[in-house]
Amino acid sequence: MGIHQEVTLDDYDEKKEQTVALPEEAPEEFKALDFKNHLHIKTEGILFWSKENVNGQVFYFNKEPVDVKRFSIKLKCIHRVRWSQGQNDHYSATRIPYQHVVEFLGEKTRLEAGYHVFPFTFRLDADKNVGSMEVVGGSVRWFLKAKVEKPGLSFNQRRRKVIRVIGDALNINYPTLAEEMKPKMGFGHVPVLASLRVHNNQVQDKITVTLKIENISEKDLYGFKLKVKRHICLKVPNRNATHWLRLIDLSKHNSKDKISPKEVVEKEITLNIPSNTIPSVRSELIDVFHKVYLRVLKPAFRFDLRLDLGINVKPPPKVLPSVQIEALPAQPPVPPSNPDVKEGKMEIDLM
């Protein structure tokens, strides 16, 4: 939802990755992969939900024996915000709330020439994982980074793969009813009674709203507008700075039917939530929240009546077969009859 696969992340530039051509005698399962820096990372799909496992394999080949100081893969999440106000005020912040490492080889290991497969598993078990997100001035990015560290002055080998994580559902106990029961009276005012109720403030693809408008004035009302809007707030805590992005209308229902004096209008309206909507999020640097707004249109030069209610937009359901592009078999794809392919060992460091 609202996720873009980008690779311009932290201190590592993917332009440094060098594409490597495999020898003709390479195993077939290796020939089908895209190798850079002698590495390839393969995962079970590209979407992962919070509290689930990220399973995959690192493929590595070397033409000659190499000394390895450390061979590992890291799953990392980076939150970033950045914006400017004027020419001189610049704000930025970075947080790494999640970082786990799996080590394949320890210190001073000699890796024989050949083709190697290293399976790995990460558990997205951190509390309140924030899903992948790209907004103007802010981002939440998850990626895997394999690294072969070599002793001495030898160049290390790196490979990175961006993944997309669907975060936890936010559960804020918003009120489900907003009402105006004491309208302003007196000269120039158009008194109106209204109420706005949501059946459930935990929504996913649609929301049902019940509204009631009672025109107790002597003038006609010119209908109403009902909208679901998204708010995004970027924060830099150490400077106590916030930056609000432009409101986005996710869904709306407009009625131009006049409401006569003494008339009462009651309606139940369902608004659809776009499938690519960023879910509601609360984090140290980025807040995303959603509201339902009701605006009752009064005659010209009169202040319209406005009501709003907060809602929680949940992540998409877990069954999305169309996006499961890259699948792994149950067992590592290493033919037992091929002596050139070696399977590595895995040690988990949950830090």
C-alpha positions in Angstrom: 0.0 0.0 0.0 1.7 3.1 -1.1 5.0 1.3 -1.4 7.7 1.9 -4.0 10.7 -0.3 -4.5 13.7 2.1 -4.4 17.3 1.3 -3.8 19.0 4.7 -3.0 19.4 3.9 0.7 22.2 4.5 3.3 26.0 4.3 3.0 26.1 1.8 0.2 25.6 2.8 -3.5 24.3 -0.1 -5.7 26.2 1.4 -8.6 29.3 -0.2 -7.1 27.8 -3.6 -7.7 29.5 -5.3 -10.7 27.5 -7.8 -12.8 29.4 -11.1 -13.0 29.1 -13.6 -15.8 29.0 -17.2 -14.7 31.2 -19.9 -16.4 29.6 -22.3 -18.8 30.0 -25.2 -16.4 28.0 -23.4 -13.6 24.9 -25.3 -12.2 21.6 -24.6 -13.9 20.1 -23.1 -10.8 22.9 -20.5 -10.6 22.7 -19.6 -14.3 19.1 -18.5 -13.8 20.1 -15.9 -11.2 21.3 -12.3 -11.5 24.7 -12.2 -9.9 26.4 -9.0 -8.8 29.6 -9.0 -6.8 29.4 -12.8 -7.0 26.3 -12.7 -4.9 22.5 -13.1 -5.3 19.8 -12.9 -2.7 16.6 -14.9 -3.3 13.5 -14.6 -1.0 10.1 -16.2 -0.8 8.2 -13.4 -2.5 8.5 -9.6 -2.3 5.8 -8.8 0.3 6.1 -9.8 4.0 3.7 -9.2 6.8 4.7 -8.3 10.4 5.2 -11.2 12.8 6.0 -13.5 9.9 9.3 -15.0 8.7 11.5 -13.7 5.9 12.9 -16.8 4.4 15.5 -17.0 1.6 18.9 -18.0 0.3 22.2 -16.3 -0.5 23.9 -17.7 -3.6 27.7 -17.1 -3.9 30.3 -18.4 -6.2 34.1 -18.0 -6.3 36.5 -19.2 -9.0 39.4 -19.6 -6.5 39.6 -20.3 -2.8 39.1 -17.1 -0.8 39.8 -16.2 2.9 36.7 -14.9 4.5 36.7 -12.8 7.7 32.9 -12.8 8.0 30.0 -13.7 5.7 26.6 -12.5 6.9 23.3 -11.1 5.8 21.4 -8.3 7.6 17.7 -7.4 7.6 17.4 -3.7 8.3 14.7 -1.0 8.6 15.5 2.7 8.2 13.1 5.5 8.9 14.0 8.9 7.3 12.5 12.4 7.1 13.9 15.4 5.4 12.4 18.8 4.5 13.3 22.5 4.2 11.6 25.7 5.3 12.9 28.6 3.4 16.5 28.8 2.2 18.3 28.3 5.6 16.1 26.0 7.7 16.8 22.3 6.9 15.5 19.4 9.0 16.4 15.7 8.8 16.4 12.7 11.0 17.2 9.0 10.7 16.2 6.1 12.9 16.9 2.3 12.7 14.3 0.6 14.8 14.9 -2.9 13.5 18.2 -4.6 12.6 19.0 -8.3 12.8 22.0 -10.3 11.5 22.4 -13.9 10.4 26.1 -15.1 10.2 27.0 -17.8 7.8 30.8 -17.9 8.4 32.8 -16.8 11.3 36.2 -15.2 11.4 39.2 -16.5 9.3 37.4 -19.1 7.3 38.8 -20.4 4.0 36.0 -20.8 1.5 36.9 -23.3 -1.2 36.2 -22.5 -4.9 32.8 -23.4 -6.1 29.1 -22.6 -5.9 27.6 -22.1 -2.4 24.1 -21.7 -1.0 23.4 -20.2 2.4 19.8 -20.3 3.7 18.5 -17.7 6.2 15.4 -16.9 8.2 14.5 -13.6 9.9 11.5 -13.2 12.2 9.7 -9.9 12.0 9.0 -10.1 15.8 9.6 -6.5 16.8 6.7 -4.7 18.4 4.7 -2.5 16.1 6.6 -2.9 12.9 6.1 0.0 10.6 5.5 -1.1 7.0 7.4 0.1 3.9 6.3 3.6 3.0 7.3 6.4 0.6 5.9 9.9 1.1 7.1 13.4 0.2 10.0 14.1 2.5 9.8 10.8 4.4 10.3 7.0 4.0 10.3 3.7 5.7 12.5 1.2 3.9 13.3 -2.4 4.5 16.2 -4.3 2.8 18.4 -7.3 3.0 22.2 -6.8 2.7 24.6 -9.7 2.2 28.3 -9.0 2.8 31.5 -10.9 2.4 34.2 -9.3 4.5 37.8 -10.2 3.6 40.9 -9.8 5.7 43.6 -7.2 4.9 43.2 -4.7 2.1 40.9 -7.0 -0.1 37.7 -5.4 -1.3 34.5 -6.6 0.5 31.7 -8.0 -1.6 28.1 -6.7 -1.0 24.7 -7.3 -2.4 21.4 -5.7 -1.4 17.7 -6.6 -2.0 14.9 -4.2 -1.2 11.8 -6.0 0.3 8.4 -4.6 1.2 6.9 -5.1 4.6 3.3 -4.7 5.6 3.2 -3.3 9.1 1.0 -3.9 12.1 -2.5 -2.5 12.3 -2.8 0.7 14.4 -5.4 0.5 17.1 -6.4 3.8 18.6 -9.7 4.0 20.4 -11.2 6.9 18.5 -14.8 7.9 19.4 -17.4 6.7 16.9 -19.8 9.6 17.3 -19.5 13.3 16.7 -22.5 15.7 17.0 -23.5 19.3 17.1 -26.4 19.6 19.6 -26.0 23.3 20.6 -26.0 25.4 17.4 -25.2 29.1 17.5 -28.3 31.2 17.6 -28.9 34.9 17.0 -28.7 37.4 14.1 -26.9 36.1 11.0 -26.6 32.5 12.2 -28.2 29.5 10.5 -28.7 27.0 13.3 -28.3 23.3 12.3 -28.2 20.1 14.3 -26.0 17.3 12.9 -24.4 14.0 14.0 -21.8 11.8 12.3 -21.3 8.1 13.3 -19.0 5.4 12.0 -20.0 1.8 12.6 -16.3 0.7 13.1 -13.2 2.8 13.3 -11.0 -0.1 12.1 -11.4 -0.1 8.4 -9.6 -1.6 5.4 -11.3 -1.2 2.0 -14.4 0.7 2.9 -16.2 2.6 5.7 -19.9 2.9 6.5 -21.0 6.3 7.9 -24.4 7.3 9.3 -25.2 11.0 9.3 -28.1 13.0 10.5 -28.8 16.6 9.6 -31.7 18.6 11.0 -32.3 22.1 9.6 -33.9 24.1 12.5 -33.4 27.4 10.7 -35.7 29.3 8.3 -33.3 29.1 5.4 -32.4 26.3 2.9 -29.2 24.4 3.3 -27.3 23.6 0.1 -26.5 19.9 0.8 -23.4 18.4 2.4 -19.9 16.9 1.7 -18.6 13.7 3.2 -14.9 12.9 2.8 -12.2 10.6 4.1 -8.8 12.4 4.3 -5.3 11.4 5.0 -3.0 13.4 7.2 0.8 12.9 7.3 3.1 14.6 9.9 6.9 14.4 9.7 8.9 14.9 12.9 12.5 15.7 14.0 12.4 15.0 17.7 15.7 16.5 18.7 14.8 19.9 17.2 11.1 19.6 18.3 10.1 20.3 14.6 7.1 19.1 12.7 6.1 19.3 9.1 2.5 18.6 7.8 2.0 17.4 4.3 -0.9 18.5 2.1 -4.2 16.7 2.9 -5.2 14.0 0.5 -8.8 13.2 -0.2 -9.1 9.4 -0.3 -12.8 9.2 -0.9 -15.8 11.6 -1.0 -19.5 11.8 -1.4 -21.1 15.1 -2.3 -24.9 15.9 -2.1 -26.3 19.0 -3.7 -29.9 18.3 -2.7 -31.3 21.3 -0.8 -32.4 20.7 2.8 -35.5 22.7 3.5 -36.3 24.5 6.8 -37.4 22.0 9.5 -36.4 19.1 7.3 -34.4 16.1 8.8 -32.1 14.1 6.6 -30.7 10.7 7.7 -28.5 8.6 5.4 -26.1 5.7 5.6 -23.2 6.1 3.2 -20.4 3.8 2.3 -17.1 5.2 1.2 -14.4 3.1 -0.5 -10.8 3.3 0.6 -8.3 3.0 -2.3 -6.3 -0.2 -2.2 -3.0 1.7 -2.4 -3.7 3.8 0.7 -0.9 4.0 3.3 -2.2 2.5 6.6 -2.5 4.5 9.8 0.9 4.7 11.4 2.5 6.1 14.6 6.3 6.2 14.8 9.0 8.4 16.1 9.5 10.2 12.8 6.3 9.7 10.8 2.6 9.8 11.7 -0.1 8.8 9.2 -3.7 9.1 10.3 -7.1 9.3 8.7 -10.3 11.2 9.4 -13.9 11.3 8.2 -15.2 14.8 7.6 -18.8 16.1 7.3 -19.4 19.6 6.0 -23.0 20.9 5.9 -23.3 23.7 3.4 -25.1 26.8 4.6 -26.2 29.9 2.6 -23.5 32.3 1.4 -21.6 34.3 4.0 -22.5 31.8 6.7 -20.0 29.5 8.4 -20.6 25.9 7.3 -21.1 23.2 10.0 -18.1 20.8 10.2 -17.7 17.5 12.1 -14.9 14.9 12.0 -14.0 11.5 13.4 -10.7 9.7 13.5 -10.4 6.2 12.0 -7.7 3.5 11.7 -7.0 2.3 8.2 -5.6 -1.3 8.4 -3.0 -2.9 6.2 -4.2 -5.1 3.3 -5.1 -8.8 3.9 -2.4 -11.4 3.9 -3.7 -13.2 0.8 -2.2 -11.5 -2.2 -1.2 -14.2 -4.6 -0.7 -11.9 -7.5 2.3 -10.2 -5.9 4.1 -13.4 -4.9 6.4 -13.2 -7.8 9.5 -15.1 -6.7 8.9 -18.4 -4.9 11.3 -20.9 -3.4 10.8 -24.6 -3.2 10.6 -26.2 0.2 14.2 -27.5 0.0 17.2 -25.5 -1.2 17.6 -25.9 -4.9 20.9 -27.8 -4.6 21.1 -31.0 -6.7 22.6 -33.7 -4.4 24.4 -35.2 -7.3 26.3 -32.0 -8.1 29.6 -32.0 -6.1 30.3 -28.3 -7.1 27.4 -26.9 -5.0 28.0 -26.5 -1.3 25.5 -25.6 1.3 26.5 -23.2 4.1 25.6 -23.2 7.8 23.4 -20.6 9.5 23.7 -19.0 12.9 21.2 -16.5 14.1 22.1 -13.4 16.0 19.0 -11.5 17.2 21.0 -8.7 18.7 
